[in-house]
Amino acid sequence: MRLISICPSNTELAVYLGLKESLVGVDDYSDWPEEVLDLPKLGPDLSIDMDKVEELEPDLVLASLTVPGMEKNIEGLESRNIPYVIVPNPATLTEVGECLVFVGEATGTKEKALNLKKKYDAILAHYRQLATKVEQTKTVYWEWWPKPIFTPGADNWLTEISELAGGSNVFGEQQLASVQTDWDDVRERDPDVFCVVWVGVEHEKVNTKVIHRRDHAEEMRAIRNGNLHVLEEPLFCRPSPRLLLGLIKVASILHPDVYPSFPENMDPLIDDSGSVGVFDE
């Protein structure tokens, strides 16, 4: 199968299903694993070059509607009669697992997808159980964008990740996927932990001086106690199974006495041989 992915999370879903060698082209933002960086780049996910897509003669394109504006890509695929599927837009960790099965069914890898989802669900269940051992939860503020300030609300997996990690999202009462707010509101909530995951900004390029310069920032509990953490945006902001790595990382930060340490060179779903693995507690 000649497979094309036009958003990063779909590329990651395909790779988890063992389809890395089937990929013949990806969007500009797909960056995991490193091997996909050598594939033909088809443009940013909001503006895919359909001429290039057509030239690659794909058997299937993994499309998405996770961001407003992606509709143009679907129109382009349809106008050229290029076969595609729209991977669902998940809002929960469970739905991310269901996306594995969806892509598996579309690509003839359903059995592998079901096995992988079983491992995925087992890890989530394990973290739900560990969360019950946390004696005192910690409040967490997630910053998606610094100006204007955007943060996830209840209808986003980061609220769920917070809870599984023994915490609570300080904006979790707002029934939205994304909340636009201001610094005074954030400061008044005075979170225990401040997590920076600026969308589209590489980890090394996040300038925390922007945060420290805000009014009375140094008085906030999280900053005063050294709990301002710049985290890898791809592990928290893409609807792929790599969110498990994000969960493991933030849980180990919030409650290192309860949760396993973060495995720097290991994926909980895939062991070194590339086969489906079991997370080692």
N, C-alpha and C positions, 0 to 999 in steps of 0.2 A: 504494500500500500504506500502510495505517495501522499504524505500527510503535511498539511500546512496549519500552523497555529498563528492567529493574529491577535493574541493577547498573552501576557506572561503566565497567568494562572493556568490557561489551557495548555501551554507548553509544559508546565510542570506536571499537570495531570497526565499528559501523554507519556512523559518520561517515567513517571511512577508505574505506568502500565507496560513498561518495557518497549515503548515505541520510539525511542530516541533515534534509532537507525532509520526509521520510516520518515522522519521529519526532513523535508526538503526546503523549507523556508519558514521564517518566523518574523514577528514584528520587531521593531527596533528596541523595545524594552525588555524582551526576553533575555535573561542573563544567567539562568540556571538550568542544567549544570554548565560548566565552562564550555563544553563542546558545542553548545548551540550558538556560541558567539561566532563560530566559523561558518554558520549557515547563511545563505542569502537573506539579507534584511529587506523587508517589504514596506518599511515606513512606520511611523508612530501609530499606535492602535486606533487613534481617531481619524487617521488619514492614510489608509493602506493603499499602496500603489497596485491597482487591479491589473494593470498591464503586466507587471512582474508576476503577480499571482497566476494569471492566465498562461504566461510563458512557461511556468514550472509544471503545468499540466497535472494538478493534484487530483487524486481520487476523492479526497475529502478535505474540506477546510473546517477547522474548529473555530467557530465564531463566538461572539459574546455581545451582550447588551448590558454589561455591568456599569458602563459610564454613558451618560447622555451624549449623543453625537455618533455613537457606533452604528446607528441605523443606516448611515450612509454606506458603510461597508456591506451590510446585508443587501441593500439595493444594488450595489455594484456586482455582487456575486450573482444575484438573480438575473440581472440584465445580460450577463455573459454565460448563463446556464452552468455555472461552476457549482458542483455538488458541495453542500455544506450542512452543518448542524449548528444550532445555537445552544451552547452549553448553558444550563440554568444559572441564574444569579442567586447564589445562596446567601442567607443572612445568619445562619447558625453553623456551628461546627458539624452537627449531624448532617445538615444539607450539603456541606462540603464533601462529606463522605459519600453522599448519594450522587454527587457529580462524578465520582470515580466510576460508579456503576453505569451512569449515563454514557460516559465516554467509552467505557468498556463495551457496552452494547453497540455503539456506533462504529467501533473499530474492530470488532471480532475478538475482543479480549475480555469478554464478560466473566469467564471463570477466574481469571487472574484478578479482575476488579473486585469480585465478591470476596476472594480470599484476602485481598489487601484491605478491603473495608472491614472485614472481621477483625484484623489486627488493629486497624485505626479505632474502631469502636471499643476494643478492649483497653486501649491506652486511655481513651476518654473516661471509661468506667473506672479505671485505676485512679485517675486524678480526681474523680468525684469522691471516691472513697478516701483518698488522702486529704481532701479538703475538709472532711468531717473531723480530722485530727487537729485542725488548726484551732487553737484556743482563743485567739484574738485576731480577727481579720484586719487587714490594713486597707485604708482608702487609697485609691489609685486615680491619678489624673493622666489621661492620654492626650497628647497634643499632636494632632494631624497636620496642622498648619499654623504658623505663628502670626500672620497678619493678613486679613483678620483671623482671629483664632477660631479654629474648627476642632471639634473633639467628638468622639463617638458617643451616641446615646444608647438606649436600651436595645434598639433593633439592629445591633451589630455584634459580631462574634467577639469583639474585644471586651464587651461587658461579660459575656460568658467565660472568656479566658480569665478575666479578673476573678470571677467567682471560683473557677476550678483551681486557681492559683492561691486561694485563701485570701482574696481581697474583694473589694467592691468598687465599681466605677463611680466616681463622685458625680457624674452626670447620668447615671443609670436610671434615674427616675423619669427622664425625658424620653417619651415614646417616639424616638426618631433614630434613623441610622447615623445621621451626621448633624451635629448641633453647632450653630454659629453663636459664639458668646464673646465676652470681653475679659480683659485681665482682672478687673475688679471682682467679677463673678468667680473666676478661678481662685483668686487670692482669698476670698471670703470662705471658700470651701476648704481651704488649707489642708490639702491631701497629705497623707503619710509618705506617698511615693509619687514622683513625677516622671513619667515615661515619655520620651520624645521620639516620635516616629513620623517625621515630616515626609509626606507622600512625594515620591519622585526625587528625593534628595538623598544622595549617597551618604552612608554612615560617616565617612571621613570628612564630609563637607558640611556637616551640621555645626553651626557656630552658636554655642551655648551662651556667648556673650550677649546675644540678642535677648535672652531670657534674663540674665543677671542684671541687665540695664533697666528692666521694668521696675515700676514704682514698688518699693518695699519688697522686692523679690527676696532679698536676703533674710527677711523676717519670716518667710514661709517655713513651716515645719520640715517639708521635704528637702528644701535647699539647705536649711540650717543644719540638718542632720546628715547631709551628704547623700541624700537619696534622689538625686537628679540623674536619671539614666538615659543615655542616648542608645537606642536599640536599632537593630537592623530592620529597616522598613519592610523588606520583602518577607520577613518572617511573621509579620503582623497585619499587613494591609492587602495581601493577595488571597483570594479564596481558593487555596490549594492545600493539599495535605501538609505542606511545610508549616502551616499554622501550629502543628503539634510541636515543632521545634521552638516556636515562639512561646507556646504555653510552658514548655519545660524550662525555658530560659527565665521567664518572668517569675515562675513559681519558685525557682531556686534563688532568685533575688529577694522575694518577699519573705519566704520562710525556709531558709537553708537547713533548718533543723528538722523539717518535716518532709521536704521534697528532695528527689535526687538532684545531683549537680548536673549542670548543662554539659552534654556530650559534644565537645568541640569538633570532633572528627567522625561523628557517627550519627546516622539518621535512624530514628526509632522504628521506621518501617522497612528500611533496607540495610542489610549488613554489608560488610566489605566485599563479599563475593557477588553482590548485586541481586541476591535472592531476597525474598521477603523475610524479614527478621522479626524477632520478638523483643520488645523493649525490656532491657535488663535492669531491674530495680536496683 
